[in-house]
Amino acid sequence: MWFRVRVQRLINEIAAARSETEQLRTTTAQLQNQSSKNHVSSSQPEPLLATASQSSLDFPGHNTVSTLCRNPE
């Protein structure tokens, strides 16, 4: 009788371990998927800063190039 009870406990423990293993596999797959998505989004190039010609278009009264190249006389 005690043998049968012990075997049943071991069967229950094995079933619980299998369930936990499956949950860990699922969680691991989700985390790997999320990590891959984060890696892809972090490898996207950042927007470039405005160049001198772009900023002069934004502010037509101010031309950076002509201001820097002007010879004061």
matplotlib code that plots the C-alpha trace (Angstrom):
import matplotlib.pyplot as plt

x = [0.0, 2.7, 4.5, 1.4, 1.0, 4.7, 4.4, 1.3, 3.2, 6.1, 3.7, 2.1, 5.5, 6.5, 3.3, 3.8, 7.4, 6.3, 3.8, 6.3, 8.8, 6.2, 5.4, 9.1, 9.4, 6.5, 7.9, 11.4, 9.9, 8.0, 11.0, 13.2, 10.5, 10.3, 14.1, 14.3, 11.7, 13.6, 16.9, 15.3, 13.7, 17.0, 18.9, 16.8, 18.8, 18.1, 16.7, 19.5, 19.9, 19.1, 21.9, 22.8, 20.8, 17.8, 17.9, 18.1, 15.0, 13.2, 14.4, 14.7, 16.0, 19.0, 21.6, 24.3, 26.7, 26.6, 26.9, 30.0, 31.7, 31.0, 34.2, 33.8, 35.1]
y = [0.0, 2.5, 1.7, 2.6, 6.0, 6.8, 6.0, 8.2, 11.1, 10.7, 10.6, 13.8, 15.5, 14.5, 15.9, 19.2, 19.4, 18.8, 21.6, 24.0, 23.1, 23.9, 27.2, 28.1, 27.2, 29.4, 32.3, 31.8, 31.9, 35.1, 36.8, 35.8, 37.1, 40.4, 40.7, 40.2, 42.9, 45.3, 44.5, 45.3, 48.5, 49.6, 49.0, 51.5, 54.6, 57.7, 60.7, 63.0, 66.4, 69.3, 70.4, 74.1, 74.2, 72.7, 75.1, 78.1, 76.7, 76.7, 80.2, 82.0, 85.3, 83.5, 81.8, 80.1, 79.7, 83.3, 84.5, 82.4, 83.3, 87.0, 89.1, 92.0, 95.2]
z = [0.0, 1.0, -2.3, -4.3, -2.5, -3.0, -6.8, -7.0, -5.4, -7.8, -10.7, -9.5, -9.0, -12.5, -13.9, -12.0, -13.3, -16.9, -16.5, -15.1, -17.8, -20.5, -18.8, -18.8, -22.4, -23.3, -21.2, -22.8, -26.3, -25.5, -24.1, -27.0, -29.4, -27.4, -27.4, -31.1, -31.7, -29.4, -31.2, -34.6, -33.4, -31.7, -34.9, -36.8, -37.7, -35.7, -37.7, -38.9, -37.4, -39.7, -42.0, -42.5, -45.7, -44.1, -41.2, -43.6, -45.3, -42.0, -41.2, -44.6, -43.0, -41.5, -43.8, -41.8, -44.7, -45.8, -42.2, -41.6, -44.9, -45.0, -44.9, -42.4, -44.0]

ax = plt.figure().add_subplot(projection="3d")
ax.plot(x, y, z, "-o")
ax.set_aspect("equal")
plt.show()
